[in-house]
Amino acid sequence: MPVTQGRSRRDRNNVLNRPEFMSLNQPLKTNNPEARGSGRKASHKHQQSQHQAPEHAPPETPENNNERRESIKLPEEDCMLLNPSFKVIAVNSLFAIDICLSKRMGVCARNTSSWGGMRSMVKLLALTGHGIPWVIGTLWSLTRSNTLAGQEVLINLLLALLLDIMTVAGMQKLVKRKGPWEMAPSFMDYLAMDVYSFPAAHASRAAMVSKFLLSHLVLAVPLRILLMLWCVLVGVSRILLGRHHLTDVGAGFALGYLHFTLVEMMWLSTSTCKTLVSLGTFSWIPL
């Protein structure tokens, strides 16, 4: 009696014995007898194949194991790095912060942005760092210069500008990084080959020109401060317009300083500049 009472209590406490769950305890019913027979035959064949498989299976070798592993391998784009290193995590986190901050700082990216009313003023400020106006202005000043010292400085500045444009265009073509906001390049950008985001061409040019002028022109302290402030504002303007990331502008500043260092190392002498001016004005007379 105690055993039967214990069993009855268990049956009552079992959830599957409730009326709403009784169908889960019953086997599947099939009305078609042929389906039952086919199911039994299929299970019988499956059991026979399992018993016969070890007899006919070829012996396992390291080569067969390698082939199986290669066949099971997933494509590289479908694989996930389950245990990334700390360096990978840190780099990805920095890139994510860079993209997030750059998008938030793009307050003049559209006319409907929060600072959309200042977009034209910011674009005018960014235009002062464009390569085409600087090249044209340098050539015009070179035609108006009458002193050898002025011509020497202007020719080396022109060399630095051309070096900056070509180097930045090549790096942008190699990296092909897009800006934080989807924008089509303007006609002036196509002329200067400033199509992609990394590195920032305007920031590179502003850093190189400001360092060049500070080194080769005698300027008062207020002008020096304004020149350095202009360099920083040109880089910030490109971020406000949504054209570049923060890292793009930082890399542009570093690249501009590198261009200035290279031009200082390859500085053209006064005699070389005089020869180039003579060739440019078709007044060169060979000895």
Stockholm file with secondary structure:
# STOCKHOLM 1.0

chainA/1-287         MPVTQGRSRRDRNNVLNRPEFMSLNQPLKTNNPEARGSGRKASHKHQQSQHQAPEHAPPETPENNNERRESIKLPEEDCMLLNPSFKVIAVNSLFAIDICLSKRMGVCARNTSSWGGMRSMVKLLALTGHGIPWVIGTLWSLTRSNTLAGQEVLINLLLALLLDIMTVAGMQKLVKRKGPWEMAPSFMDYLAMDVYSFPAAHASRAAMVSKFLLSHLVLAVPLRILLMLWCVLVGVSRILLGRHHLTDVGAGFALGYLHFTLVEMMWLSTSTCKTLVSLGTFSWIPL
#=GR chainA/1-287 SS CHHHHHHHHHHHHCGGGSGGGHHHHSCCCCSCHHHHHHHHHHHHHHHHHHHHHHHHSCCCCHHHHHHHHHHHCCCGGGCCCSSCCHHHHHHHHHHHHHHHHHHHHCTTSSTTSTTGGGHHHHHHHHHTTCHHHHHHHHHHHHHHCCSHHHHHHHHHHHHHHHHHHHHHHHHHHHHCCCCSSCCCCCHHHHHTTCCSSSSCHHHHHHHHHHHHHHHHSCCCHHHHHHHHHHHHHHHHHHHHTTSCCHHHHHHHHHHHHHHHHHHHHTCCCHHHHHHHHHHHTTCCCCC
#=GC SS_cons         CHHHHHHHHHHHHCGGGSGGGHHHHSCCCCSCHHHHHHHHHHHHHHHHHHHHHHHHSCCCCHHHHHHHHHHHCCCGGGCCCSSCCHHHHHHHHHHHHHHHHHHHHCTTSSTTSTTGGGHHHHHHHHHTTCHHHHHHHHHHHHHHCCSHHHHHHHHHHHHHHHHHHHHHHHHHHHHCCCCSSCCCCCHHHHHTTCCSSSSCHHHHHHHHHHHHHHHHSCCCHHHHHHHHHHHHHHHHHHHHTTSCCHHHHHHHHHHHHHHHHHHHHTCCCHHHHHHHHHHHTTCCCCC
//
